Amino acid sequence: MPLIQVIVGSTRPGRFADKPVAWLADRLGRRDDFDLEILDLRDHPLPFFDQAVPPARSLRDYPDENVARLGQTIERADGFIIVTSEYNHGYPASLKNAMDHVFAEFNRKPVAFVGYGNVGGARAIEQLRLVVVEFEMAPLRHAIHILPELMIAARQADPFSPELFSSLDQRLDTVVADLLWWAAALGAARALPARA
Ligand SMILES: Cc1cc2nc3c(=O)[nH]c(=O)nc-3n(C[C@H](O)[C@H](O)[C@H](O)COP(=O)(O)O)c2cc1C
């Protein structure tokens, strides 16, 4: 069974991220065709990048125990859904800092995106698509963009219910179908002998 990880990019107190993540956990938790893990970067305290050797060269050998644990967590996933905010038209530094700490663990795996903000996080997602290519990942064409109207409704709801995002359910089904196809294809390819 493939393992899909939802990576929570924002770590700030009071983050909006918890709402789309609650919706994803609710919807994806009902599925029985893959396993789901939430990778909350708050659970992985990291320094501002200070490793002496670039992770693309150290290849899973990390002196920092938190980095090693993050790497082992990412290693076991077959595909990812990155939940990203947009800060000044880019992705959050917390997400990029975490990604920079590892490398091989992401290689040849697919990634989909859920963004939110004034343009549904579209600018952050476009930038992330460029970043993940360097990780030899396959960024999906389809993404989920949560626009301000839904963000306002979600912020005002007390308590928040995943039903508030039900208009996105169909889109999520499309994204997940695509992600699972790529996870199967690349999982089979990763099992082949390593390239020279
Ligand atoms: C430093 C900073 C920069 C921001 N820049 C943008 C932006 O460029 N585009 C946008 O749509 N929202 C922007 N926002 C508003 C965020 O969309 C909003 O604060 C959102 O809740 C951030 O996600 P988070 O709460 O999960 O961290 C910015 C927020 C912060 C804190």
The ligand as an SDF file (V2000), in Angstrom:
LIG
                    3D

 31 33  0  0  0  0  0  0  0  0999 V2000
    5.0500   37.4290    6.0450 C   0  0  0  0  0  0  0  0  0  0  0  0
    3.7210   37.2460    5.3560 C   0  0  0  0  0  0  0  0  0  0  0  0
    3.6220   37.5270    4.0190 C   0  0  0  0  0  0  0  0  0  0  0  0
    2.4090   37.3110    3.3460 C   0  0  0  0  0  0  0  0  0  0  0  0
    2.3580   37.4820    1.9900 N   0  0  0  0  0  0  0  0  0  0  0  0
    1.2850   37.0420    1.3210 C   0  0  0  0  0  0  0  0  0  0  0  0
    1.2990   36.9870   -0.0940 C   0  0  0  0  0  0  0  0  0  0  0  0
    2.2410   37.3330   -0.7520 O   0  0  0  0  0  0  0  0  0  0  0  0
    0.2000   36.4870   -0.7170 N   0  0  0  0  0  0  0  0  0  0  0  0
   -0.9090   36.0540   -0.0360 C   0  0  0  0  0  0  0  0  0  0  0  0
   -1.8560   35.5910   -0.6590 O   0  0  0  0  0  0  0  0  0  0  0  0
   -0.9480   36.1170    1.3170 N   0  0  0  0  0  0  0  0  0  0  0  0
    0.1100   36.5890    2.0110 C   0  0  0  0  0  0  0  0  0  0  0  0
    0.0970   36.6280    3.3780 N   0  0  0  0  0  0  0  0  0  0  0  0
   -1.1460   36.3030    4.0750 C   0  0  0  0  0  0  0  0  0  0  0  0
   -1.2470   34.7960    4.2690 C   0  0  0  0  0  0  0  0  0  0  0  0
   -1.9150   34.2360    3.1650 O   0  0  0  0  0  0  0  0  0  0  0  0
   -2.0460   34.4870    5.5500 C   0  0  0  0  0  0  0  0  0  0  0  0
   -1.4310   35.1370    6.6510 O   0  0  0  0  0  0  0  0  0  0  0  0
   -2.0860   33.0090    5.8140 C   0  0  0  0  0  0  0  0  0  0  0  0
   -2.8620   32.7870    6.9650 O   0  0  0  0  0  0  0  0  0  0  0  0
   -0.6700   32.4490    6.0170 C   0  0  0  0  0  0  0  0  0  0  0  0
   -0.6940   31.0750    6.2100 O   0  0  0  0  0  0  0  0  0  0  0  0
   -0.4240   30.4310    7.6540 P   0  0  0  0  0  0  0  0  0  0  0  0
   -1.3640   31.1420    8.6090 O   0  0  0  0  0  0  0  0  0  0  0  0
   -0.7740   28.9730    7.5020 O   0  0  0  0  0  0  0  0  0  0  0  0
    1.0030   30.6620    8.0080 O   0  0  0  0  0  0  0  0  0  0  0  0
    1.2780   36.8590    4.0650 C   0  0  0  0  0  0  0  0  0  0  0  0
    1.3930   36.6120    5.4370 C   0  0  0  0  0  0  0  0  0  0  0  0
    2.5940   36.7910    6.0670 C   0  0  0  0  0  0  0  0  0  0  0  0
    2.6990   36.4440    7.5440 C   0  0  0  0  0  0  0  0  0  0  0  0
  1  2  1  0
  2  3  1  0
  2 30  2  0
  3  4  2  0
  4  5  1  0
  4 28  1  0
  5  6  2  0
  6  7  1  0
  6 13  1  0
  7  8  2  0
  7  9  1  0
  9 10  1  0
 10 11  2  0
 10 12  1  0
 12 13  2  0
 13 14  1  0
 14 15  1  0
 14 28  1  0
 15 16  1  0
 16 17  1  0
 16 18  1  0
 18 19  1  0
 18 20  1  0
 20 21  1  0
 20 22  1  0
 22 23  1  0
 23 24  1  0
 24 25  2  0
 24 26  1  0
 24 27  1  0
 28 29  2  0
 29 30  1  0
 30 31  1  0
M  END
$$$$
